[in-house]
Amino acid sequence: MKSVLICFFSGTGNTKKVVEQFSKTFQGQGFEVVLHNIDDGPFDGEISKFDLFGIAYPVHAFNAPANVLEFAKTIKKLPKKQKKAYFVVNTSGEPLKLNNISSLKLNSMLRKRGFKLTNEYHYCMPYNIIFRHTDNMAHKMWETAQKVIPLDCKQIVDGEKSRLGYVPCGRFLAWIFRVEHWGGKFNGRRYKVSDKCLKCGLCIKKCPAHNIAIENGEFKFGKDCLMCMRCSFNCPANAIKIGLFDKWKVNGAYDFDHFDEKEEQTHQKYCKKSYEKYFERNQKRIETGE
């Protein structure tokens, strides 16, 4: 039986939903699928033994998250003459072309290890920072992804290459935006917990960077924050203040299945044309099956 390995990081669940849909689709095509959560550390197995290999992540400031790049460092180099194809899956809250540069650093690192990028896909999923999408929009994003992923999986299996569009000065722009990796550590130390806190410890347990602790009865946020928003988004009491970006905080899971179609988006003009083009482009693919 052919096999697929997908190593993924998901801050608040969007990327995980997409990866699980990939898994479901590949399994339907007769593949054995192994999903490795980057939260769990390096992958112990031999990646070269898998027929297909992919990496998935949420876009952080038009880059792969810092922990995904750290994970890439743990991947063993292949023998000199051996090459291994891989695909990239990423998600973000908006369909801006700048998202196309998010994998450049990751690809550079993997290329040196003997891996060659053949396919890359980007999916819009609802924000966990900046502002809250409506559940209606979240449903539309997820419904689109579910219908497009089988087409993308078919491309991968058939060996049909698919890359995201070129962005002029992309490497330079990605390098500039990677200041978020440092900025996340700086801002993360400014997180605070309000008196609404239930002391449930969910944020401590779920933090992928193990950056939250209780010392002398008080919450302490360390210097390793990824700005993944897992703590503030999932806090049942909405008690975590996210430092300099607290006005952008989004709290609470989206309901992808039950929604009010008349609910109005709070930022109607935000990336309006980009969203329209994203949905129109994918609708054409869904209709044509290509």
Secondary structure as UniProt FT lines:
FT   STRAND          3..8
FT   HELIX           14..28
FT   TURN            29..30
FT   STRAND          32..37
FT   HELIX           38..40
FT   HELIX           47..49
FT   STRAND          52..58
FT   TURN            61..62
FT   HELIX           66..73
FT   TURN            80..81
FT   STRAND          84..92
FT   HELIX           97..101
FT   TURN            102..103
FT   HELIX           104..111
FT   TURN            112..114
FT   STRAND          115..124
FT   HELIX           135..158
FT   TURN            168..169
FT   HELIX           170..177
FT   HELIX           179..188
FT   TURN            189..190
FT   STRAND          191..193
FT   TURN            195..196
FT   HELIX           202..206
FT   TURN            208..209
FT   STRAND          212..215
FT   TURN            216..217
FT   STRAND          218..221
FT   HELIX           230..234
FT   TURN            236..237
FT   STRAND          240..242
FT   HELIX           243..248
FT   TURN            261..262
FT   TURN            268..271
FT   HELIX           272..288
//
